[in-house]
Amino acid sequence: MTQPTAQSVLRNRAAVAEELRRLLPKMEGFRTARSIPFGLAAIDRCLPQGGLACGALHEIVPEAGATPAAFGFLVALLARLSRSLTRLPLILVLPAYGLRDYGRPHGHGLNALGLPPHRLILVEPAHCKDTLWAMEEALHSGAPAAVAGCIDQLDLKTSQRLHLAATDCGLPLLLLRPAETLESSAAATRWRVGAAPAARDRFGLITRARWRLSLERCRNGRTGEWMVEYDHVAHRFSLAAALADPAVPRSTGETRESEQSFRRAI
C-alpha cells in the first residue's frame, strides 16, 4: 500500500480544520464568562478568579490506579461547563492509546455524570502529534465551550504552546495526564484526583460520584485538599458529608490510601 506523502497529510489536516470551522461556526458575543465556578466556596476561594479560569490550561492527574476516577472528574467539569454555555459543543480529543486499558467513553456513563452525549464531539487521533494538532485546531476554531483531551507525555515547551492557544481563544483546556510522565508545565492549575466510594441509595445504586481532590498547583491562588461529591442533576459540587469542612492542609509525606476506582464514565 502506498504511504501518504507529507503534502497529502497536510492537505488532509487543512481539510479537516476547514470542515470543523464550517460545521461549528463562531458565536461571537455569546461566550462572556472569564471563569466557571465550582459552586463550592471551599474550592472557589482558592482559585484567583473564583472559579476554573477560561483561557487557560488545566491539568488533571490521577492517583495510582485512579485513571477512571480522574476521567470521571474531567467529564463532570465538562458537564458543568455545558450547563453554563448551553448552545456550544464540547470537544474531547481522546487518542487511541490514551485509555486503551479502560475502553471508550460510554453514553450511559456520560449521562450519569450530567453530560448529554450529543453535546460531545469525540476526536480519536492515532498519534501524539495528531493529538496536539487536534487540540490546537479545536481551540483556534473558537467554536466549542471547552476542549479536553488525554496525552501521555507533555514537555514544558509544548504545554506553553497549548496554554497560549487557550489564552488567545479564551477557552478552557482540560488535559488528563498520567502521573508517571509528569513534568514541569505552564498549566494554570494541576488537580490530583483519587477515587472515593460513591454515595448510594438504599438499593445500592450510585446517587453521587465522589472524588478525593488535591489542588497541587494554582497560579495566583492557593492549594488545598477536599473530598467532594457531584450532583449530576444540579451540576453542582459539594463537600462529602464525612468531610463537610474547609480545605484540609497537606502535610509532607502524607500517605494516600488506595480506594476503589470510579468507572461510571468509561
RANOR-V377204 format. One line per field, one symbol per residue. ss: DSSP state (H for helix, E for strand, L for the rest). phi: phi as a letter, one per 20 degrees, with the letter a starting at -180 (. if undefined). burial: + if it has 24 or more other ideal C-beta (glycine too) atoms within 12 Angstrom, else -. Layout:
ss=???
phi=???
burial=???
This chain:
ss=LLLLLHHHHHHHHHHHHHHHHHHLLLLLLLLLLLEELLLLHHHHLLLLLLLEELLEEEEEEELLLLHHHHHHHHHHHHHHHHHHLLLLLEEEEELLLLLLLLLLLLHHHHHHLLLLHHHEEEELLLLHHHHHHHHHHHHHHLLLLEEEEEELLLLHHHHHHHHHHHHHHLLEEEEEELHHHLLLLLLLEEEEEEELLLEELLLLLEEEEEEEEEEEEELLLLLEEEEEEEELLLLEEEELHHHLLLLELLLLLLLLLLLLLLLLLL
phi=.fffeffffffffffffffffffcffcfnfecfebdffmcggegfeefdmrfffmbecdccffgmdfffffffgffffffffffcfedfdddecfgefcffcndgdgfffffdndfgfeddedcfecffffffffffffffmeefaccacbecbefffffffffffffemdfddcecfffdfcfbeffccdeddfbgffcefenefdbfccedcefbbfmccercbddccefeelcebffgfbebfgefedfmfeeeecffecfec
burial=----------------+--+---+------+-+-++++++-+++-++-+-+++++++++++++--++++++++++++++++++++--++++++++--++--+--++--++-++++-+-+++++-+--+-+++++++++++++++++++++++-+---++-+++-+++-+++++++++++--+--+++++++++++++++------+-++++++++++++-+-++++++++++--+-++++------+-------------++++++
